């Protein structure tokens, strides 16, 4: 029961972080320049994290959610709107 609850919590966090990324990128770029590759990488990374949590019981839920949150931030940094904003700030 504990293993199922922990996996459910990690899955909910992955879905919420992925949905937040998708909404933020849609609001920033619209449909024309939506970063589908980064969204796909985020989904695959989430699936890997959930499967690792399911396989290794000694991983804490907070660790997995934290790692996925950092991964989401990393994916967001390499999207076109963020890169354009950094270019504008530097020049």
C-alpha positions in Angstrom: 0.0 0.0 0.0 2.8 2.4 0.9 4.6 1.7 -2.4 1.4 2.4 -4.4 0.7 5.7 -2.5 4.3 6.9 -3.0 4.1 6.1 -6.8 0.7 7.9 -7.0 2.2 11.0 -5.4 5.2 11.0 -7.7 2.9 10.5 -10.7 0.7 13.4 -9.6 3.7 15.7 -9.2 5.0 14.7 -12.6 1.7 15.4 -14.3 1.3 18.8 -12.5 4.8 19.9 -13.3 4.5 18.9 -17.0 1.1 20.6 -17.3 2.6 23.8 -15.7 5.5 23.7 -18.2 3.0 23.2 -21.1 0.8 26.1 -20.0 3.7 28.5 -19.4 5.2 27.7 -22.8 1.9 28.0 -24.5 1.3 31.4 -22.9 4.8 32.6 -23.8 5.0 31.4 -27.4 1.5 30.5 -28.6 0.9 27.6 -30.9 3.3 28.6 -33.7 6.6 28.2 -31.7 5.5 25.6 -29.0 8.6 23.5 -27.9 7.2 20.0 -28.6 10.7 18.4 -28.3 11.2 19.8 -24.8 7.7 18.7 -23.8 8.4 15.2 -25.2 11.7 15.0 -23.2 9.9 16.1 -20.1 7.3 13.4 -20.5 9.9 10.7 -21.1 11.9 11.9 -18.1 8.7 11.8 -16.0 8.1 8.2 -17.0 11.6 7.3 -16.1 11.3 8.9 -12.7 8.1 7.2 -11.9 9.5 3.8 -13.0 12.6 4.3 -10.9 10.5 5.2 -7.9 8.4 2.1 -8.4 11.5 -0.1 -8.7 13.6 1.3 -5.9 11.6 1.5 -2.7 14.4 3.3 -0.7 14.1 6.5 -2.8 12.1 9.2 -0.9 9.1 10.8 -2.6 10.6 14.3 -1.9 13.9 13.3 -3.7 12.1 12.2 -6.8 9.8 15.2 -6.9 12.7 17.5 -6.3 14.8 15.9 -9.1 11.9 16.2 -11.5 11.3 19.8 -10.6 14.9 20.6 -11.3 14.7 18.7 -14.6 11.6 20.7 -15.5 13.5 24.0 -14.8 16.4 22.8 -16.9 14.0 22.0 -19.8 12.4 25.4 -19.5 15.8 27.1 -19.7 16.5 25.7 -23.1 13.3 26.9 -24.8 13.3 29.7 -27.3 11.6 32.4 -25.2 14.1 32.0 -22.3 17.0 32.1 -24.7 15.7 35.2 -26.4 15.2 36.9 -23.0 18.8 36.1 -22.0 20.1 37.4 -25.3 18.2 40.7 -24.7 19.5 41.0 -21.1 23.1 40.4 -22.2 23.2 42.8 -25.1 
